[in-house]
Amino acid sequence: MPGAQDGLHTRKGRYQAQMVQTYLDFERPVAELDKQAISLAETDATAAKDAEARAAVELKKLYAKLGSWQKTQVARHPGRPHFSDYIELLTTDYTPLAGDRQFGDDHALLGGPAKIRGRSVIVMGHEKGKDLDTRLKHNFGMARPEGYRKAVRLMELAERFNLPVISFVDTAGAYPGRGAEERGQAEAIARSIDKGLSLKVPFISIITGEGGSGGAVAIATADSVLMLEHSIYSVISPEGCASILWRDGARAEDAAKAMKITAQDLKKLGVIDGIIKEPVGGAHRTPDEAIKRVGAKIISELDILNALGTARLVDRRRDKFLKIGRALPVAKKS
């Protein structure tokens, strides 16, 4: 039977694992309590447990009332699950496909056939990378034209074999570099959007972190567009919006609030179809649990979409996107 000292070592190990993560500015109260728990773990198990309990309460309180800018910070957290994590923990038999058969391969947008809980699908998504080397390799999740042409290739493959498409969106936007523009970035994005709208198989898209501009929409014209609870989805970054409106990037917090970029705002506006609740403290704290919840939601959505015929899927999808942003007619006063 483990003794009290064993319990102390176990608790200390857990706290040390917690402290590896990056704390956001608004999480400082939690960080201080976690530090207390670590220092007390070696000498006073009761006090350490009390600090742990207070940290959990503070964390729950903070995440129950996050503002738009705070959610933006959470959506960009470096420890948030990336496409590679969803592939590893959610799929089996994943076979990555490379290249657009025109120019080359793009490491910012990955995909291929896989199975999710035994169901054959085509998966694709943005990969940001986890350290400097992988971030450079994946261009921080900002895809070039060949990435979006790869997406079209994957969607065509899905139609050929009658497989649902599941996309994972996490990008600040499409890459705006000179080479990308020379190779037809806007055209590639437009073709990917068009293919998504006309896709003859069920299409589910999950915004897992950032959903930025056309680079996100290119693989998110889906039957069911879902967002993780603390993710964001917008036509431009808050910093970019602030720079344009007020010529002051420091007003990003004001822009984030005005732009209505959170999952909760976008659900009210009818831009997205559903919200996937994250574990307390965000997906970066308990990635396994967050990914498990995403998997369960994908299966439930597939069950609904599979019951619809091809024609119904396409018509329903196109109508949904055409209605976004349309103003309702104002009733005339009698």
C-alpha angles and dihedrals in degrees: 000000000000115000131222091269090055088053091052092052091048092051092045091052091052093050092048089053089052093051092056088074124087115254118217121227095258090050094067094111089056092045091054092050091048090052089052090051092052094050092047096045093082096050113020120031094182094053091045091052090049091052089049091053092048090049090053092050092047091048092051091048093050095048093047091068108031116157125221094266093047090051088051089056091049092048089055096044109136091224095056113119112269131202091272090057093051090049092050098044103028107036141053130198092023112175113188116218119210134206139018095244089240111065114351146285127311117209094195093071117044134178152137144145118314143148126251112197090337096312118120113234143153111246128193136164151145118280117202099180129234106242136022095276096048093041090056091045092052094038090237090293094299106134126212125216092275088059093057091043087053087053090054089049090052093049091050089051089051091054092048093056097030095243126153117245121230118188129189114206121203115142140119086221143292116311109270098197125134095252092052091051092047090053093051108267096171093046092049092051091048092051091049091051091048092049091051092051093051097040111136096209132064112285125197124181127191122195100210101174125342122008103193125187124290091340087069099036090053090076099025106069087113139149088242120028111190131181131202110242096255100034126109134221123191147146091241136006118269089245091053092047092050091049091054100041101037102011086236121105089191088075091069091120091059090047093050091055094046095046096059094224101156126103091244093054094044093050089055090049092050094241093122133033104220149356126233111213115233127216114267108285095025137284091288091067097052107017095165092057093044092052091047090056091049090052093051091050092049091054093048091049092048090054089056097043095045089063091062122084123239096258092048091051094053096043093046093048095048093046091051094055094042090056095054110109096006113136118232115241114263113239114240117241113244 
